[in-house]
Amino acid sequence: MNKPPITKYVARKRLNLILHSLQKFENKIPKQKIKILDVGCGDGHFTRELRQRGYNVTGIDKHTPETAPWMSFKPDYQMDAMKMSFKDSSFDVAIALEVVEHVPCIPEINRVLKPEGLFFCSTPYPNTEWLRHIVVFLGLLEAQDFEHHDHIDDLRNAPMKMLQYRRMFLGTSQFAIFTKK
């Protein structure tokens, strides 16, 4: 199935922001040794894109194709983002794109992230759902992009050290890069 144009544009934009930061991170750790965790990997888009570029990525999701027919990608681990079975400080990088609005897992991601590790996060900006609904109605954005948003917060209030923050897509989405405090 073809993705709506805004969904594709936003995914490309986020991937480019992540790749740009990862290239800088490679000054500390060689690309092949960077351990990346993709929390809520969903359809596996970012897991596959990063693996194709030579990164070591572990994808986790609460769902699998067996439990969620809309999924075509099988995560490496079926796991709840609130109770990950990984040891403390297991990953150099964590990614949670359109996840934290569903489940407040930033403290758990912080736990599994190594000191000075990077955390890439995107989530809707508070009180902008009405505009996202209009864009979905027009067929420009996937409806699943905003189901069950019970935990929408301003990422500038997250309990991690923020390195970069930006609002995207008409101000309805926010993207941030954090490191462990």
LOKOLNU-219091 format. One line per field, with one value per atom (N, C-alpha, C): x, y, z; atom name; residue number from 1. Coordinates in steps of 0.2 Angstrom, whole numbers. Example, Ala and Ser with C-alpha at 12.3 -4.5 7.8 and 13.67 -1.06 7.14 Angstrom:
% LOKOLNU-219091
px: 66, 62, 66, 64, 68, 64
py: -28, -22, -16, -11, -5, 0
pz: 39, 39, 39, 35, 36, 39
atomo: N, CA, C, N, CA, C
num: 1, 1, 1, 2, 2, 2
% end
This chain:
% LOKOLNU-219091
px: 4, 0, 4, 2, 6, 5, 10, 9, 7, 3, 1, 7, 7, 13, 16, 12, 15, 18, 15, 18, 25, 26, 32, 37, 35, 39, 42, 37, 39, 44, 43, 48, 54, 55, 61, 65, 61, 64, 67, 63, 66, 72, 72, 77, 83, 83, 89, 91, 87, 89, 93, 91, 94, 101, 101, 107, 112, 110, 115, 118, 114, 117, 121, 119, 123, 130, 130, 137, 141, 139, 143, 145, 140, 141, 147, 147, 153, 160, 160, 167, 169, 164, 165, 165, 161, 160, 160, 163, 163, 155, 153, 146, 144, 148, 146, 145, 148, 148, 142, 139, 134, 128, 126, 120, 114, 109, 103, 97, 93, 86, 81, 76, 71, 64, 62, 56, 50, 46, 39, 41, 45, 47, 42, 36, 30, 31, 31, 31, 39, 43, 50, 54, 51, 54, 60, 61, 67, 72, 70, 74, 78, 74, 77, 81, 79, 83, 90, 90, 97, 101, 98, 101, 105, 101, 103, 110, 110, 116, 121, 121, 126, 126, 120, 120, 117, 119, 116, 110, 104, 98, 94, 91, 87, 80, 75, 68, 64, 60, 55, 48, 43, 36, 32, 27, 22, 18, 18, 14, 18, 16, 19, 14, 16, 11, 6, 7, 2, -3, -1, -6, -9, -6, -8, -8, -13, -13, -11, -11, -8, -1, 3, 10, 12, 17, 21, 28, 30, 37, 37, 41, 42, 47, 46, 51, 56, 62, 67, 64, 61, 58, 51, 46, 40, 40, 40, 41, 37, 35, 32, 37, 37, 42, 42, 37, 37, 41, 42, 46, 51, 56, 60, 65, 66, 70, 78, 80, 87, 90, 96, 100, 101, 102, 104, 109, 109, 115, 116, 112, 113, 114, 111, 111, 115, 118, 121, 116, 111, 106, 99, 94, 87, 83, 78, 74, 66, 62, 55, 51, 49, 46, 38, 34, 27, 25, 29, 28, 26, 29, 28, 22, 18, 11, 6, 8, 4, 6, 12, 15, 21, 20, 25, 32, 36, 41, 48, 48, 55, 59, 56, 61, 64, 60, 63, 68, 67, 72, 78, 78, 83, 87, 84, 87, 91, 89, 93, 98, 98, 103, 109, 115, 121, 122, 127, 128, 131, 129, 131, 128, 123, 120, 115, 112, 107, 101, 95, 89, 85, 82, 78, 71, 67, 60, 56, 50, 45, 38, 34, 27, 23, 17, 13, 14, 13, 13, 6, 6, -1, -6, -12, -18, -18, -15, -15, -18, -22, -25, -30, -34, -39, -36, -30, -27, -25, -22, -20, -26, -32, -38, -40, -40, -41, -37, -30, -25, -26, -28, -30, -36, -41, -47, -46, -41, -39, -35, -33, -29, -21, -19, -12, -8, -11, -8, -11, -7, -10, -14, -20, -24, -21, -17, -14, -9, -7, -2, -4, -11, -13, -19, -18, -23, -21, -25, -24, -18, -19, -14, -16, -14, -16, -11, -5, 1, 5, 1, 4, 7, 13, 17, 21, 23, 28, 35, 39, 45, 50, 49, 54, 53, 48, 47, 50, 53, 55, 61, 61, 67, 73, 76, 82, 85, 92, 95, 94, 91, 89, 95, 96, 102, 99, 93, 90, 82, 79, 71, 69, 64, 61, 53, 49, 42, 42, 38, 38, 31, 30, 23, 18, 18, 13, 13, 18, 19, 15, 12, 8, 13, 19, 23, 30, 33, 39, 44, 50, 56, 61, 64, 70, 75, 81, 87, 89, 89, 91, 97, 100, 105, 104, 107, 105, 108, 104, 106, 111
py: -6, 0, 6, 11, 17, 22, 24, 29, 36, 39, 46, 51, 56, 60, 63, 66, 69, 63, 58, 52, 51, 50, 49, 54, 61, 66, 67, 66, 66, 61, 55, 49, 50, 53, 55, 60, 65, 71, 68, 64, 61, 56, 52, 48, 52, 58, 62, 65, 67, 70, 65, 59, 53, 52, 51, 49, 54, 61, 66, 66, 64, 64, 58, 52, 46, 47, 50, 51, 55, 60, 63, 59, 54, 49, 44, 43, 38, 41, 47, 50, 46, 44, 41, 33, 31, 23, 22, 16, 14, 12, 14, 12, 5, 0, -7, -8, -4, -6, -2, 3, 7, 2, 1, -3, 2, 1, 5, 1, 4, 1, 5, 2, 5, 3, 7, 6, 7, 2, 2, 3, -2, -2, -3, -5, -5, -9, -5, -9, -10, -8, -9, -4, 1, 6, 8, 11, 14, 8, 3, -3, -5, -6, -8, -3, 3, 9, 9, 9, 9, 3, -3, -9, -9, -7, -6, -2, 3, 7, 5, -1, -5, -4, -1, -1, -7, -8, -14, -12, -14, -11, -17, -16, -21, -17, -21, -18, -22, -18, -21, -18, -21, -19, -23, -20, -24, -29, -27, -32, -35, -40, -44, -45, -47, -49, -54, -58, -63, -60, -54, -51, -45, -42, -36, -37, -39, -40, -35, -29, -23, -23, -27, -27, -32, -30, -35, -36, -33, -33, -37, -42, -45, -42, -39, -36, -41, -39, -44, -47, -43, -45, -42, -46, -43, -41, -35, -33, -26, -25, -19, -14, -8, -3, 0, -2, 0, -4, -10, -15, -19, -16, -19, -24, -30, -35, -34, -28, -27, -24, -25, -23, -15, -12, -5, -4, 2, 5, 0, -3, -8, -5, 1, 3, 10, 11, 18, 23, 20, 25, 21, 25, 23, 28, 25, 28, 26, 32, 30, 36, 34, 38, 37, 41, 41, 35, 35, 29, 32, 38, 40, 43, 45, 47, 41, 35, 29, 26, 27, 24, 28, 30, 34, 31, 29, 25, 28, 35, 38, 37, 36, 34, 27, 22, 15, 16, 20, 21, 24, 29, 32, 26, 22, 16, 12, 10, 6, 9, 16, 20, 21, 20, 21, 28, 30, 37, 40, 46, 50, 47, 42, 39, 44, 43, 47, 44, 48, 46, 51, 48, 51, 50, 55, 55, 59, 57, 61, 59, 64, 63, 69, 69, 75, 80, 86, 92, 92, 94, 94, 99, 97, 101, 102, 98, 99, 93, 89, 83, 85, 90, 93, 94, 97, 98, 91, 87, 80, 76, 77, 74, 76, 83, 86, 83, 83, 81, 73, 69, 62, 62, 66, 66, 67, 72, 74, 68, 63, 57, 59, 64, 66, 63, 60, 57, 51, 46, 39, 40, 37, 38, 34, 29, 26, 30, 35, 40, 43, 43, 46, 43, 36, 32, 32, 32, 31, 35, 41, 46, 48, 44, 46, 49, 50, 53, 58, 62, 68, 73, 75, 80, 84, 89, 94, 90, 88, 85, 89, 96, 100, 99, 95, 93, 86, 83, 76, 76, 70, 70, 68, 71, 69, 76, 76, 82, 82, 88, 89, 92, 89, 92, 96, 94, 97, 97, 102, 101, 105, 102, 106, 104, 109, 107, 106, 101, 99, 99, 98, 97, 102, 108, 114, 114, 113, 113, 108, 103, 97, 92, 91, 86, 89, 85, 88, 82, 84, 80, 82, 78, 80, 74, 77, 72, 74, 68, 69, 65, 66, 61, 60, 55, 53, 58, 60, 65, 62
pz: 0, 0, 0, -4, -4, 2, 4, 10, 8, 12, 10, 10, 5, 4, 11, 15, 21, 26, 26, 30, 27, 20, 17, 18, 18, 19, 26, 31, 38, 39, 37, 38, 35, 29, 26, 30, 32, 36, 43, 46, 53, 51, 46, 45, 43, 40, 38, 44, 49, 55, 59, 60, 63, 60, 53, 50, 51, 51, 52, 59, 64, 71, 72, 68, 69, 66, 60, 57, 62, 66, 71, 76, 78, 84, 82, 76, 73, 75, 77, 79, 85, 89, 96, 95, 91, 91, 83, 81, 74, 73, 67, 65, 66, 65, 66, 73, 78, 85, 88, 85, 88, 89, 95, 97, 97, 92, 92, 94, 98, 100, 96, 92, 89, 93, 97, 102, 98, 98, 94, 87, 84, 78, 72, 74, 70, 63, 58, 51, 49, 54, 53, 48, 46, 41, 44, 50, 52, 54, 56, 58, 51, 46, 39, 36, 37, 34, 37, 43, 47, 46, 46, 44, 38, 33, 26, 25, 30, 30, 35, 37, 41, 49, 51, 58, 62, 68, 72, 76, 73, 76, 79, 85, 88, 88, 85, 85, 90, 94, 98, 97, 98, 98, 102, 105, 109, 104, 98, 93, 88, 85, 80, 74, 68, 63, 65, 70, 72, 77, 81, 85, 82, 77, 74, 66, 63, 56, 51, 54, 50, 49, 54, 54, 49, 45, 40, 42, 47, 50, 57, 57, 64, 68, 73, 77, 80, 82, 85, 91, 95, 102, 102, 104, 106, 114, 115, 122, 123, 129, 132, 133, 130, 131, 138, 142, 149, 154, 151, 155, 151, 148, 144, 148, 145, 148, 147, 144, 143, 149, 150, 156, 155, 161, 161, 157, 153, 149, 144, 140, 135, 128, 127, 120, 120, 114, 113, 110, 107, 104, 104, 106, 106, 101, 98, 94, 96, 97, 98, 94, 88, 84, 84, 86, 87, 92, 97, 102, 109, 111, 118, 120, 114, 115, 117, 116, 117, 124, 126, 132, 135, 141, 144, 145, 140, 141, 141, 141, 141, 147, 154, 159, 158, 155, 153, 148, 143, 138, 141, 145, 148, 152, 155, 159, 155, 149, 144, 140, 140, 136, 140, 137, 140, 141, 146, 147, 141, 139, 133, 127, 128, 122, 119, 113, 110, 110, 111, 110, 106, 100, 95, 97, 97, 99, 95, 92, 89, 92, 92, 95, 93, 93, 91, 97, 94, 99, 102, 109, 112, 109, 109, 107, 99, 95, 88, 85, 88, 85, 80, 81, 77, 70, 69, 63, 59, 63, 61, 58, 61, 59, 52, 51, 45, 39, 41, 36, 34, 39, 38, 33, 35, 31, 24, 22, 16, 12, 16, 13, 13, 16, 16, 22, 27, 32, 34, 37, 39, 45, 46, 52, 58, 57, 62, 66, 63, 65, 72, 74, 80, 83, 83, 87, 95, 99, 106, 109, 108, 111, 118, 123, 130, 134, 131, 134, 130, 127, 123, 128, 127, 131, 127, 130, 126, 128, 123, 124, 128, 128, 131, 139, 141, 148, 150, 145, 146, 151, 155, 160, 158, 152, 149, 147, 146, 143, 136, 134, 127, 123, 117, 113, 107, 105, 99, 100, 98, 98, 92, 88, 83, 82, 80, 78, 71, 69, 62, 59, 53, 50, 53, 51, 53, 61, 64, 71, 75, 71, 75, 77, 75, 77, 80, 85, 88, 88, 86, 86, 90, 94, 99, 99, 101, 102, 109, 113, 120, 121, 127, 130, 137, 140, 146, 151, 156, 161, 166
atomo: N, CA, C, N, CA, C, N, CA, C, N, CA, C, N, CA, C, N, CA, C, N, CA, C, N, CA, C, N, CA, C, N, CA, C, N, CA, C, N, CA, C, N, CA, C, N, CA, C, N, CA, C, N, CA, C, N, CA, C, N, CA, C, N, CA, C, N, CA, C, N, CA, C, N, CA, C, N, CA, C, N, CA, C, N, CA, C, N, CA, C, N, CA, C, N, CA, C, N, CA, C, N, CA, C, N, CA, C, N, CA, C, N, CA, C, N, CA, C, N, CA, C, N, CA, C, N, CA, C, N, CA, C, N, CA, C, N, CA, C, N, CA, C, N, CA, C, N, CA, C, N, CA, C, N, CA, C, N, CA, C, N, CA, C, N, CA, C, N, CA, C, N, CA, C, N, CA, C, N, CA, C, N, CA, C, N, CA, C, N, CA, C, N, CA, C, N, CA, C, N, CA, C, N, CA, C, N, CA, C, N, CA, C, N, CA, C, N, CA, C, N, CA, C, N, CA, C, N, CA, C, N, CA, C, N, CA, C, N, CA, C, N, CA, C, N, CA, C, N, CA, C, N, CA, C, N, CA, C, N, CA, C, N, CA, C, N, CA, C, N, CA, C, N, CA, C, N, CA, C, N, CA, C, N, CA, C, N, CA, C, N, CA, C, N, CA, C, N, CA, C, N, CA, C, N, CA, C, N, CA, C, N, CA, C, N, CA, C, N, CA, C, N, CA, C, N, CA, C, N, CA, C, N, CA, C, N, CA, C, N, CA, C, N, CA, C, N, CA, C, N, CA, C, N, CA, C, N, CA, C, N, CA, C, N, CA, C, N, CA, C, N, CA, C, N, CA, C, N, CA, C, N, CA, C, N, CA, C, N, CA, C, N, CA, C, N, CA, C, N, CA, C, N, CA, C, N, CA, C, N, CA, C, N, CA, C, N, CA, C, N, CA, C, N, CA, C, N, CA, C, N, CA, C, N, CA, C, N, CA, C, N, CA, C, N, CA, C, N, CA, C, N, CA, C, N, CA, C, N, CA, C, N, CA, C, N, CA, C, N, CA, C, N, CA, C, N, CA, C, N, CA, C, N, CA, C, N, CA, C, N, CA, C, N, CA, C, N, CA, C, N, CA, C, N, CA, C, N, CA, C, N, CA, C, N, CA, C, N, CA, C, N, CA, C, N, CA, C, N, CA, C, N, CA, C, N, CA, C, N, CA, C, N, CA, C, N, CA, C, N, CA, C, N, CA, C, N, CA, C, N, CA, C, N, CA, C, N, CA, C, N, CA, C, N, CA, C, N, CA, C, N, CA, C, N, CA, C, N, CA, C, N, CA, C, N, CA, C, N, CA, C, N, CA, C, N, CA, C, N, CA, C, N, CA, C, N, CA, C, N, CA, C, N, CA, C, N, CA, C, N, CA, C
num: 1, 1, 1, 2, 2, 2, 3, 3, 3, 4, 4, 4, 5, 5, 5, 6, 6, 6, 7, 7, 7, 8, 8, 8, 9, 9, 9, 10, 10, 10, 11, 11, 11, 12, 12, 12, 13, 13, 13, 14, 14, 14, 15, 15, 15, 16, 16, 16, 17, 17, 17, 18, 18, 18, 19, 19, 19, 20, 20, 20, 21, 21, 21, 22, 22, 22, 23, 23, 23, 24, 24, 24, 25, 25, 25, 26, 26, 26, 27, 27, 27, 28, 28, 28, 29, 29, 29, 30, 30, 30, 31, 31, 31, 32, 32, 32, 33, 33, 33, 34, 34, 34, 35, 35, 35, 36, 36, 36, 37, 37, 37, 38, 38, 38, 39, 39, 39, 40, 40, 40, 41, 41, 41, 42, 42, 42, 43, 43, 43, 44, 44, 44, 45, 45, 45, 46, 46, 46, 47, 47, 47, 48, 48, 48, 49, 49, 49, 50, 50, 50, 51, 51, 51, 52, 52, 52, 53, 53, 53, 54, 54, 54, 55, 55, 55, 56, 56, 56, 57, 57, 57, 58, 58, 58, 59, 59, 59, 60, 60, 60, 61, 61, 61, 62, 62, 62, 63, 63, 63, 64, 64, 64, 65, 65, 65, 66, 66, 66, 67, 67, 67, 68, 68, 68, 69, 69, 69, 70, 70, 70, 71, 71, 71, 72, 72, 72, 73, 73, 73, 74, 74, 74, 75, 75, 75, 76, 76, 76, 77, 77, 77, 78, 78, 78, 79, 79, 79, 80, 80, 80, 81, 81, 81, 82, 82, 82, 83, 83, 83, 84, 84, 84, 85, 85, 85, 86, 86, 86, 87, 87, 87, 88, 88, 88, 89, 89, 89, 90, 90, 90, 91, 91, 91, 92, 92, 92, 93, 93, 93, 94, 94, 94, 95, 95, 95, 96, 96, 96, 97, 97, 97, 98, 98, 98, 99, 99, 99, 100, 100, 100, 101, 101, 101, 102, 102, 102, 103, 103, 103, 104, 104, 104, 105, 105, 105, 106, 106, 106, 107, 107, 107, 108, 108, 108, 109, 109, 109, 110, 110, 110, 111, 111, 111, 112, 112, 112, 113, 113, 113, 114, 114, 114, 115, 115, 115, 116, 116, 116, 117, 117, 117, 118, 118, 118, 119, 119, 119, 120, 120, 120, 121, 121, 121, 122, 122, 122, 123, 123, 123, 124, 124, 124, 125, 125, 125, 126, 126, 126, 127, 127, 127, 128, 128, 128, 129, 129, 129, 130, 130, 130, 131, 131, 131, 132, 132, 132, 133, 133, 133, 134, 134, 134, 135, 135, 135, 136, 136, 136, 137, 137, 137, 138, 138, 138, 139, 139, 139, 140, 140, 140, 141, 141, 141, 142, 142, 142, 143, 143, 143, 144, 144, 144, 145, 145, 145, 146, 146, 146, 147, 147, 147, 148, 148, 148, 149, 149, 149, 150, 150, 150, 151, 151, 151, 152, 152, 152, 153, 153, 153, 154, 154, 154, 155, 155, 155, 156, 156, 156, 157, 157, 157, 158, 158, 158, 159, 159, 159, 160, 160, 160, 161, 161, 161, 162, 162, 162, 163, 163, 163, 164, 164, 164, 165, 165, 165, 166, 166, 166, 167, 167, 167, 168, 168, 168, 169, 169, 169, 170, 170, 170, 171, 171, 171, 172, 172, 172, 173, 173, 173, 174, 174, 174, 175, 175, 175, 176, 176, 176, 177, 177, 177, 178, 178, 178, 179, 179, 179, 180, 180, 180, 181, 181, 181
% end
